[in-house]
């Protein structure tokens, strides 16, 4: 980005942020209900948007992201205090455009009726499953990827033919303001509406009688959202977090494992819902792995403090929370190893990779989702012990298995439930456009991405088409009054 481009971008960003703060102060408590009513009425007027209409919406969304990528990069940097521009481009811009384009290419196939077999007694009918739009879909997005995790659920709902109301995070005001302005300028509010209010707005938002509600965030808040939606019998997709483990087999290279884990743990400052939350290594290799991990982190970031490529913790509250985990673990006797002196980056909340060796299992760092560059390293005794350790806590959003032994891979995959899993890599499973993404158990329920996302935002209505000229082969023979023919047919039905 040139100096002139950066100056123009910053000026535009400041203007948008100022307007957003003014708009937030002026939000009418009844506005959400009014918008919902307008969207519902608009949906009733057009319950089956055409393939062309849907593709045009997706094309416009992708272009908005691409044309405003520099503003989004600066907005994210302003929100985090320091955020690597490449990480914003990769996750927020390229990642979003890639998925939207994938949806456009596959939309015709997803919308098409799906053939199903017909019971022999009702032939020559035909059965189909026909995707239908649900109506008005609500999306509540988080702060860690404020563009991507707002637009992808919204775009999925729009691809399925729905109207969308989006509640973006108040903790990333610059990015939320830019997104809100762009949507307001390019879409009618009865199709796509964005609000960036605070907690009061969020509470009101989740009580609306949506036809589907998708929430991405913490488990604690997810429970509140699910309860609010239950009053309206609104189906919910909950994308939560949890403690995603890495299991390193004794046959796997320590250096390679450390390289993979360092990249995944430090991406976006560790503020990723599928970031590795703890690592299990064979007993006795904890210190060896920590040393290799420290060296891998230093290769990626020779210096964390003051490094524009090293993303800061979002705010002081989260920075203090993460540091409290480390302080408590040390007080309980755990050894702590850091990639560099944490004091160097304190002013700008750039916390270096911090490893905790065998923290007590009841310590806070082993109970809470960390959401930062702190990583417990725990020794395990045998494959069964690794399984038992992971399964003794809530179901993780992601499971990472590092082993070249296919039998061991399948042993761990078969016995450890998780929302998703990756073998011999980390986090890249989320980037596969044709794989669904979602949680299980404590990490949420429901999934989106790919066809599964389209299906989640649709009603898959079963339809039987009877051939008028033939009627039912045996059906009318079972109409009363019943007699010998009915007895014969029932006998045949019991056999086939």
N, C-alpha and C positions, 0 to 999 in steps of 0.2 A: 504494500500500500504506500503511495507517495505521501509526502507531507501535506500537499494540498488536499488529496482525497481524505486523509485522516482528519484534517481540520474541518472539512465539510461534513464528514460523518459525525464527528463529535458535536458540532453545532446542531445538526438534525436530531441527534440523540438527546441532547439537553432540552430541546424544544418539546420533543415527544414526552420525555419524562415529566417535565413541568406540567404539560396538559393532562397527563395521566393522573398526577397527584391531585389536580383540581377536579378532575372528573370523579375520582374516588370519593372526594369529600361531598360530592353532589349526588351520589347514587340514591335514587328513590327506593325505599324498602320494597315498594310494590312493583318495581320495574321488572324483576325476574318473573313474577307471575304474569305480567302483561306480555312480556316477550314469549313466554311459554304458550300463552293463549294464541298469540299471533302465529307462532310456528305450528301449533296444532291445527289451526284453521287453514294455513297454507298447505299442510300435509293432506288435509281432507280434500283440498281442491286438486291435488296431484299426488295420488297415492302410488303411482308407478312411474317414476322418472325413467326416461329412456336411457339406453346405453350411451347415446351421444350426449345427453345432458350431463350424465355422471362423469363421463370422460372429460368434458369441458371444464367441470369444476376441479377435477384433479389436475388437469393441465395448468389451470390458473394458479392453484396452490403451489405447484412445483416451481412455476416461473416467479412467483412472489418471493419464495425462499432464495432462489438463485439470484434474482436481481437485487436483493437487499442483503446479500451475504455479509458485506463489509459492515453494515450497520448492526447485524446480529453479532458479529465477532466483537465489535466494540461494546455492545450492550452487555454481552456475557462477561467481558473483561471488567466492566464497571460494576456489575453485580457481585462478582467474586472478589474484587480487589485486585486479583491477577489470575487470568485464566489463559492457558496456552492457546494461541490462535489456531494452531494446527488441530488441536483437540476439538475446538468449537467447530471448525470447518468439517472435520471428519465426522463427528457425531451429530451435530445439529444441522449442518447444511447438506453435506453429501449423503449422510445416512438417511435423512428425511426425504430428499429428492429420489434416492434409489428405491425406497419402499413405495413411494407414491407412483413412480413410473412402473414399477412391477405390478402394482394394482391395476393401472390403466391397461397394461398389456394383457392381463389375465381376466379382466372384468367380464368380457363376453362369455367366457367359459363358466365363470362363477355364477352368472345370472341365469344361465340356461337351465331348463327343467332337467332333472336327473331321473333316468329310467330306473324303475324297480320291477321286480318280477311279480307276476300275478298268480294267485292260487288257482290251481287247475279247475276248481269248481266254479270260478267266476270268469273264465275265459269266454269270449275273446276280448275282454276288457284290457285296458292298459293302465299302469300305475306310474305316477310321476311324483317327484318331490320338487316343489316350485318355490324358490326363495322369494320372499316378500319383504319389503321394508317394514320396520317396526313402527316408526312414527317419529317421536322426538327423543333424541339420545343426549344424555348429559355426560360430560367428561370433566373430571377434576384432576389437574396435572400437578406434578411436584416441581421443586426448585432445582434439582441437580442437573437435569437436562431440560431447561424450561421451554425450548422450542420443540425439540424432537418428541418429547413425551406428552406434549400438548397436541401437536399436529397429527401424529400418526394415528392415535385413536380417533381423532376427529375426522381425518381423511378416510379411515376405514368405515366409519358410520355413514359418511357422505357417499362413499362408493356403493354402499348397500341401499342407497336411496332415501336415507333419513334426513331429518333436520337436526342441527347440532347446537347445543348450548355448552360453552366451554368456560370453566372457571380456572384461570391461570393463577400461579403462585404469587402471593404478595411479597415473598422473600426475594424475588428477583425482579424488582420494579422496572428496571430499564428494558430487559428483554420482554417482559409482559406488556409494557407500554407500546413497544414497537409492534409486537404481534397484534395487539388490540387495534392499533391504528390501521394497520394494513388490512385486517379483516373487515373493519368498518368501512374502509374506502373502496373495497373491491367486492363485497358480498352484501346482499340484503340481510337485515337482521332476522327476517323470517325464514332464512335458510341456515345462516351461520352467525352466531352471536358470541361475543367474548366479554367476560367481566373479569376485572382484576382487583376486586375488593378484598377486604380482610376477612377475619374469622366470622364476623356476623353475616357477611354475604355467603360464605361457604356453608354455614349452618342452614340458612334459608334455601340455598341452592339444592342441597341434598334432600330437602323435604318435598321438592316438586315431584309430581307424579309422572316421571319419565317412563318411557317404554323400555329403556335400558340405561344403566348408569355404570360408567367405568371410572374407577378410582385408582390412582397410583400414589403410594405413600407409605407411611408407617403402619405397622400392625395395630398399634393402639388407636390411631385415627380411623383405620379401616373398619374396626369393630363399630365405631360410632356411625360411620357412613352406612354400614350394612343395616344397623338398627333403624336408622332414619328411612332408608329405602324400603324396609320391610313393612312400614305402615301403609305404603301404597302398592305393596306386592310387586315392587319394581325389581326385576332381575338385575344382579350386580356382577360385574367382573372386578375382582380385587387383585391388583398387582402390588404385592407387599414386598417385604424384604426377607429378613432372617439372616442367619449366620451360614453362609455358603462355604463348605469345607473344601480343602484340597487334600487328597490322599496321595502321598508319594510312595510308590512301591520300592522295595529294596533292589529291584532290578533296573531302576531308572536312574539316569545320570543326575547327580546332585547339582552340577553346574547348569545343566539344561533346565532342570526344574526351577532352580533359583532365577534363571533368566526369564522364564515364563511368568513366574509369580511376581517378580519385581515389576515387570511391565504392567500386569493386570492390577496390582495393588496400588500403584502410583498414578495410574491413568485417572485424570480428573481429580487428582488429590485423594484418590480412594473413595470419592463420593459417587459411587455407582452401586445400584441395588444388587448387581450380580458380582461385585468385587469379592475376591476371596477374603473370608473373615477369620479363618484360622487354617493352619497347615498341620497335618499329621505326617510325621516322618518316623521311620523305624527307630526304636529306642536306642539311644546312644549316638544318634546322628544329629541331635538338635543343634548343638553348637557348630558343627560342620556346616549344616544347612544355613544357619544364621550368618556365618562368615561369608559363605558363597552368595547369599542374598544381599548382604551389605555391598559386596564388590559389584554385583550386578546392578544395584541401584546407583552406585557411583559412576558406572559406565554410562547409564542413561542420563544421569544428572550429576556431573562432577561437583556441582554446588547447587543445593536446593534454594537456599536463602538468596533472594535477589535475582533468581533465574526466571526470565519471562516465560520460559517453557514449562515451568513447574507451577501447577495450579494451586492456588491458596484455598484454605478452608473458608467456606462461604461467609461466616460472621464470627464475632467474638464468642457468642454463646456456644456455638458448636466447637470452636477451638478450645474453650475451657472445658467442655464436656469430654472431649477426646483426651486432653491432658490429665483429667481426673482419673480416667481409666488407668493410665500409666502410673500415676502417683499411688493409687490404691494397690495395684499389683506389686509395686516395689515395697510398699509397707507390709505386704503379706509375704515377702521373702522371695519374690520372683526376680530373676535376673533380666535386666533391660539392656539391649544393645541398639545403638542408633547409627545411622549412616553419617551423620554429622551433628555438631552441637545444636540442639534445638533452640538455644537462645538466639542464634544468628538470624533465624527467620521469624522470631516472635512478633516483631513490630508489624509485619505484613501477613501474619498468620500462615506462613509457609513452613509447615511441620515436616521434618524429614522422616524417612522410613524409620519406624521404631518397632523393634522386635522384642517380644516378651516370651522368655523361655519358661515353659511349663507353669503358667499361672494356675492358681487354684481353680478348680472347676466351678466353684461357687462365687468367684470374683465377678465383678460387674462386667469386665471386658469379655468374659466368657458367657454372659447372659444377654447383653444388649448387642444390637447390630452396631458395629463400630462407625462405619461411614467416614473413614479417614485412614491415613497411612500408618496405622498401628496394626501389627500382626502377631498374634500368639502363635508360637511354634511348640507343638506337643508331641512327645514320643509315644509310640504305641508298640504293643507286643503281639505281633501276628495279625493276619488278615481279619480274623473273627473279632479281635479287640477293636480294630478300626471301625468295623461295622457297628459294634455295640456302642462305641463312643458317639458316633454321629447320630445313631437312632435313639440315644438317651435324651436328645433335645429336639425342639420342634423341627418339622420338615423344612429343609432349606429350599430357597428359590433355585439355586444351582448347585450341582455337584461336579467336582473336577477330579478326574482319575488320571494319575500319571503312572503308567506302567506299560511295558512292552509285552507282558504276559497276557495273552488273550483270555485264558482261563480266569486269571485274577480280575481282569477288567469286567468280565461278565459276572463273576462272583460278587463284586462290589455293586455293580449296576442293578443286579437282580435283588439284592438284599437291602439297599438303601433307597428309600423313596425320596424324590426331589421334583421340583417343578420342571427342571431341565437338567441335562448333563452334557459334559464335554469330556472326551477322552484324549489325553496327550496334548491339550492346549487349554487356554482359559478365555472365557468371555466371548469368544468369536461365534459361539452358537447363536447368540442374539442377532448377529449380523446376517444370518441366513434367511433370506426373504421368504423362502418356501417352508420354513419351519415355524410352527406355532410357538408362542411365548406366553408362559403363565406359571402360576404357582400351584402349590398343593399343600393342604393342611394349613399350618401356621404361616406359610408364605403366600396365601391367597387362594383364589379359585377362579376358574374360567381362563380363557386364553384368547389372544389375538395375534395378528401377523398372518399373512398368507390367506389361504382359503378359509382357515379356521376363524380368522378374524372377521371375514365377511359373513360367515355363517353365524357367528356370535351376535352380529348386529342385524340379523335377518330372522324372520320367522320361516322355518322350513316347512311349508304347508304340504301335507300329503294330499294328493288328488287322484281319485279313481275315475277314469273315463270309460263308461259302459257303451258298448256298441248298440245303438238303438235298434238296428235291424235284427239283431240276434237276441237281445235280452240276456238273461243269465242261463247258462247251460243247465244247471240243476236247481237254481235258486227258486224259481217259481214252482217247482215240483215239491218244494217244502212249505208252500203256503197251505194253510188249512182250507178245507178239512183234511186232516192227516189220514193216510191209509197205507196200503202195501207198498206203494212207490216210495213214500217217505221213509218207511222202514228199510227198504232196500238201499236207498241213497245214504242213509245214516250208517248202515253197515259198511258200505264202500268207503265212506269218509273216514271211518275208524281205522280202516286198513291202509290208507294212503296219507 
